[in-house]
Amino acid sequence: SLILCIILGGLSLCFIKSNIIFALFLSLAVVALLLFIFVKKLNDKTVLKICAIAFIIASLAFRLYFGLIFYPDKYTNEESLIEATVADVESSGDNLKILTVNISSINGENTLKYKSIVYIYNSKYDFKSGNEISFVGEINCLDFKSDSYNIAKGISSCVYTSEIEITKEGTPPISYYFTSIRESVKEYTDSITDKNSAALLNALLLGEREELAPQTTLDFKRSGITHILALSGTHVVLLA
């Protein structure tokens, strides 16, 4: 448990933007490791050595991942020609379409398959999962403080664009079919009961909590059982 907590502490350093502060924490961990190795009174503390090594490896690994691989930093703050594959499509008000895409090429240069959100208004196309698209836009990296939900889904950036061209229809990813099943279940629950009951069913079966009545949400919070509404193995069992 101690080692796991130490590793999580190392992972948390990826949130620190300042290289100086990050280097300071890492230096302290290295100094601690050296003490555990060379100071006679401490060098038999095997667990502490493992903790120090785990902290160093975890912090470096995640710093490298989020610094070099996850974020397309070198493409930010400039208009870029982007080629991508649509993973998911969501519509909103004012003719806004929100696409989740896997970017495969930026300015003709192959990338590491960055996952991004694309916002577009009044598009003439009806986008579908699997479409290969091309567009020009400015890439903006997401911030941990305000976009932690999307970052947890593996999305590293967002792009605003005025027009997107579909270059190839493509084949929908397997996740598209799972989404279709979710939508079918939701439509069925909506059809067999009233709005509030359907919202509760969707929360229990699918983890969809957006349509829950405020009073229902409050009742779950006061009862201390909000975790039942979080998507988990329980939902899979109930759905089966």
Secondary structure, DSSP 8 states (H G I E B T S, - for coil): -HHHHHHHHHHHGGG---HHHHHHHHHHHHHHHHHHHH-TTTTT-HHHHHHHHHHHHHHHHHHHIIIIIIS-GGGBTSEEEEEEEEEEEEE-STTEEEEEEEEEEETTEEEEEEEEEEEEES-SS---TT-EEEEEEEEEE--HHHHHHHHHTT--EEEEES-EEEEE-----HHHHHHHHHHHHHHHHHHHS-HHHHHHHHHHHH---TTS-HHHHHHHHHHT-GGGGS-SHHHHHHH-
